[in-house]
C-alpha cells in the first residue's frame, strides 16, 4: 500500500472554492445556533437496488448509546455519525461507500485518480487504507444534509450533502469527505424526509484533507443513494 503523493494534485484555495463550492458551508457546527436537537432514525432505502452509499445491514441507525450512533435534526439540518466517543456498542455500526464508479473530469478536479489504482493511506497515519476504486466498509462516517427539514422545501428541492469519513475511528481529525447535492422529498408525515441523489445528482467529489490542512481533490464519483430520515418527535 502506498501513500498518495499530493504534491502535484493540491488545488489552490481559489480554484477549490470555485469548483467545489459546496465544501465550505459545512464548517458550521452540527446544529443551527439556538436550535433544539431532535433525535432521529435513518434507513438506507437504496440498499436493495445497489446504491453506492449503503448501510451495514444491521437495520436503521437510531440515535443513542445502544448503537453508539448520533442521528439528529437541529433546526432544519440533519446529522448522522456512526461512532460516539467513549461508547462501545455490542454491534458497532458503519456505512459502506462504494467508489467503484470513478469518473474523470480534469477541469473541475485536475488531480483525479485514474482507476485501477492502489488503495491509499490517509495523512494522519490511521490504521487501514481507502480503496479509491472499490468498496469500503467504514466504521467512522458522518453524513450532513443542510436544510433537509426546511419548511417550505427549497424551490429547487436540493440540499447540500457532505459525507465525512476516516479509514478507522478518529475523534481528532477528518481524513476524507465526499461533497455533492441531493434532492429532498417529503415522506408520509412532516417528521419524515427522503434524501435522494436522483439520476442527475449522483456525482460527488472525493477530497482528502492532509495533516497540514490542505484539501486535495482525488476525483469525482457516481454515487447514487436514497436515505429516509425520521425525526422521533
N, C-alpha and C positions, 0 to 999 in steps of 0.2 A: 504494500500500500504506500502511495506516495503523497506527500504534502503537495497541494496545488501551489505552483508559483503564481503570485499575484502581481508581480512587477509590471507585466505587460498588459494586464486587464483591469487595473484600477481606473475608475472613471472619475473625472473631476467632479467636484460638488455641483458646479453649474450645470453640466451636462446631465448629471444624475437627477437633479431636481426636475429638469425639463422632461426627461424621458421616463422617469419613474415617479410621477407627481403624487402617486398615492402613498408614498413611503412616509413622509414626514408627519402626516396627520396622525400617525399612531404613536407619537412621542408623548401623548397625553396619558394620564393615569387611567386605570381600567374603568373608573366611574366618571360621570359628569359631576362637576362641582356642586355639592349640596344635595345631590340626588340620592334617594334611598336604593340600596342594593336589594333586588328581589331574586331569591333563588330560582333556578331553572333546571330543566332536564333537556337533554339533547339526544336526538336519534338520527342516525345516518340512513336516509331513505334510499340512497343510490347504491348500497352495498350489493344488492342482488343484481343490479344492472351493470355493475362493473365500473363504478365511479373511481376516479384516481385518488380521492381522499376518502378513506374508508374507516369504519370502526374496527375495534379489536375483536369483535364477535361476542362480547360479553354483555350485550344489551345496551339500553340507554345510559348515558352519562348523567349521574344525579349529583347535584351539589351536596357536599358534606363529608364527614370523616369516614363514613362507612366505605366509600370508594376512594377517599383521598383525592377528590376532584373539586375544583372550583368552577361552578357554572352559574352565572348570574346576569341579570339585566340591571343596568344603572342608568336612569333616565331612559333614553332610547337605545343606548349602546349595549351590545351583547359581548360577553367574555367567557371563554372556556379554557381551563388549563387542566391537564391530565395528571399533574402531580401537585402535592402540597408539602411544604417544608415541615419536617419533623412529624410526618404522618405516614404510617405503613399500612397498606391495605392487604387483605387476605389474597386478593387477585389484583395486582397493580394494573391500572388502565393505561391505554396508549392509543395511538392512531397510526394507521398505515398510510404512507404517502408514496404513491407510485409515480416515479419520474421516468417511466419508460418512453412517454411520448414527448421527446425533446424536439423543439423547433429551432430554426436558425434565423436570426434577424440581426445582421451585423450593424444595421443603422441604429437601432434602439439599444442593443446590447453587444457592443463590439468585442467583448471577451467571451462570447458564448462558447459553450463546450460542445465539441463535435463528438457524438456517440458513434461507436463504443468508446468508453473512457474508463480508466481505473477509478475505483472509489477513492474519495479524498478524506483527509483528516480536517478537523476544524482548526482554528487558530489558537485554541485555548488548551490544547493537549488533553482533551477529554478521551476516555476510552471509547473505541469504536470509530467507524468511518461512515460516510454518506455515499450511497450508491447514486450517482448523479445520472445514471442511465437505467434505473430499475427500481425495484420495490424496496421500501424501507419501513420496518416496524419500529416505531419510535415511542418511548415512554414519556418524553417531555415535550409536549406540543401545546401551544397556546393559539387559540383562534379568536380573532377580533372581528366584529362586524359593526361598523358605525351606522347609527340610525336605523338599525334593524326593526325596532319597535316605534319608529317615528309615527306620529299621528297628526296630520294625514301622512300616508306614504308619499315619498318624493314623486313628483310627476313622472320622472323617467324610470321610477321603480328600482333604481340602482342604489347599492350601498358599497362602500369601500370595504375590502376584506384583506386582512393580513394574517398569515399563518406563520408563527414563530416556532422554532424548534431547535433542539440540541441532540447530538448523537447519543448522549447519555444525560440523565437528570443533572441540571446545573442551576443553582439558585443565585449565581453571581453574574453570569453572562448569558447573552443570547448569541448563538453562533450563526444561525441561518434564518432567513424568512422568505416566504412567498408572498408577492404583492399583486393584487388584482381587484376585480369587482364582481359582484353577483347581483342577481335580481331578488327583490323582496316580493313574496306572495303572501296573502293572508291565509290563515288556517280556518278551522271550524269555529274558533272563538277569538275574542280580542286578545286573549293571552297566548295565542299561537302564531308563529310566523314560519314561513318556509324560505330558506336561503338556497338559491339555485343558480348555477352559472349560466344555464341556457346554452343554446347552440352557438351563440356569438360572443359569450363572455367567459370562455373556458381557458383563456390564455393568461398565465401567471408568470411573473418574473422571479427567478431564484437569485437571492443575494446572500453573499457571505460577509459577515462582519469580522474584521480582523482584530487582533489583540490591540492594535494601535488605533482602532476606531474607524478605519477605512471601510467603505461599503463597496464590495466587488460584485458586479453582475456576472453570474455564472451562465445564464441562459434563460430562455423562455420555454414554457412547457404547456401542453394541452392538458388541463386538469378539470374535467367535468365532475361535478358532485351536486348532491341535493341533501340538505340538512334541515330537520324540523326542530325548532326551539319552542319550548313551552314554559311560560312563567308559572310558578307554583301558586301564586296568588296575585 
